[in-house]
Amino acid sequence: MASPPRRILITGATGFVGRHLIPVLARAFPGAALLTPTFDLTNSHEASAAIREASPETCIHLAAISTPAMAALDEELAWRVNLHG
């Protein structure tokens, strides 16, 4: 059996799902650090640096452009965030 993660990085922690997931994770993994750094997910150097600094054992990627209407406003950005991020 694997040991529970001690460092969990969460992107999109302030979004709809993130706001609900954080308390659940805190209860499920009371000894874990829930890491929610702010960085530009579309900037690979910035994202790599943030992940390297956080040194997570687990990553939950929730950052997204989640509505079709918002994605239609900037399709390229939606692809960069939702797929490549």
C-alpha positions as CSV (number, residue, x, y, z in Angstrom):
1,M,0.0,0.0,0.0
2,A,1.4,3.4,-1.0
3,S,1.9,6.1,1.6
4,P,-0.4,9.2,1.4
5,P,1.1,12.2,-0.4
6,R,2.7,14.8,1.8
7,R,2.8,17.6,-0.9
8,I,-0.1,18.1,-3.2
9,L,0.0,20.8,-5.9
10,I,-3.4,22.0,-7.1
11,T,-3.8,24.3,-10.1
12,G,-7.1,26.1,-10.3
13,A,-7.6,25.9,-6.5
14,T,-9.6,29.1,-6.5
15,G,-12.0,28.0,-9.2
16,F,-15.4,26.2,-8.7
17,V,-14.1,22.7,-8.3
18,G,-11.0,23.8,-6.4
19,R,-12.9,25.6,-3.7
20,H,-14.8,22.4,-3.0
21,L,-11.9,20.0,-3.4
22,I,-9.5,21.8,-1.0
23,P,-11.5,21.0,2.2
24,V,-12.0,17.4,1.1
25,L,-8.3,17.0,0.5
26,A,-7.5,18.6,3.9
27,R,-9.8,16.1,5.6
28,A,-8.5,13.1,3.6
29,F,-4.8,14.0,4.0
30,P,-4.5,16.0,7.2
31,G,-0.7,15.8,7.2
32,A,-0.3,17.0,3.6
33,A,0.7,20.4,2.5
34,L,-1.8,21.7,-0.1
35,L,0.2,23.8,-2.4
36,T,-1.6,26.4,-4.5
37,P,1.1,28.5,-6.1
38,T,0.1,31.3,-8.5
39,F,1.8,31.1,-11.9
40,D,1.1,31.5,-15.6
41,L,0.1,28.0,-16.7
42,T,0.7,28.9,-20.3
43,N,4.3,29.9,-19.7
44,S,6.2,26.6,-19.6
45,H,9.3,28.2,-17.9
46,E,7.2,29.8,-15.2
47,A,5.1,26.6,-14.7
48,S,8.3,24.4,-14.5
49,A,9.9,26.7,-12.0
50,A,6.7,26.8,-9.8
51,I,6.4,23.0,-9.9
52,R,10.1,22.6,-9.2
53,E,9.9,24.9,-6.2
54,A,6.8,23.3,-4.9
55,S,8.3,19.8,-5.3
56,P,4.9,18.0,-5.1
57,E,4.4,14.3,-4.9
58,T,1.0,14.7,-6.5
59,C,-0.5,17.2,-8.8
60,I,-4.2,17.9,-9.4
61,H,-4.8,20.0,-12.5
62,L,-8.1,21.9,-12.2
63,A,-7.1,25.2,-14.0
64,A,-9.2,25.5,-17.1
65,I,-11.3,27.7,-19.3
66,S,-14.5,25.7,-18.5
67,T,-17.3,27.3,-20.4
68,P,-17.7,27.0,-24.2
69,A,-18.6,30.7,-24.4
70,M,-15.3,31.8,-22.7
71,A,-13.3,29.3,-24.8
72,A,-14.9,30.7,-28.0
73,L,-13.6,34.2,-27.1
74,D,-10.0,33.0,-27.3
75,E,-9.8,29.5,-28.7
76,E,-6.0,29.5,-28.7
77,L,-5.8,30.4,-25.1
78,A,-8.4,27.7,-24.2
79,W,-6.2,25.1,-25.9
80,R,-3.1,26.3,-24.2
81,V,-4.7,26.3,-20.8
82,N,-6.9,23.2,-21.0
83,L,-4.7,20.9,-23.0
84,H,-1.1,22.1,-22.9
85,G,-1.3,23.5,-19.4
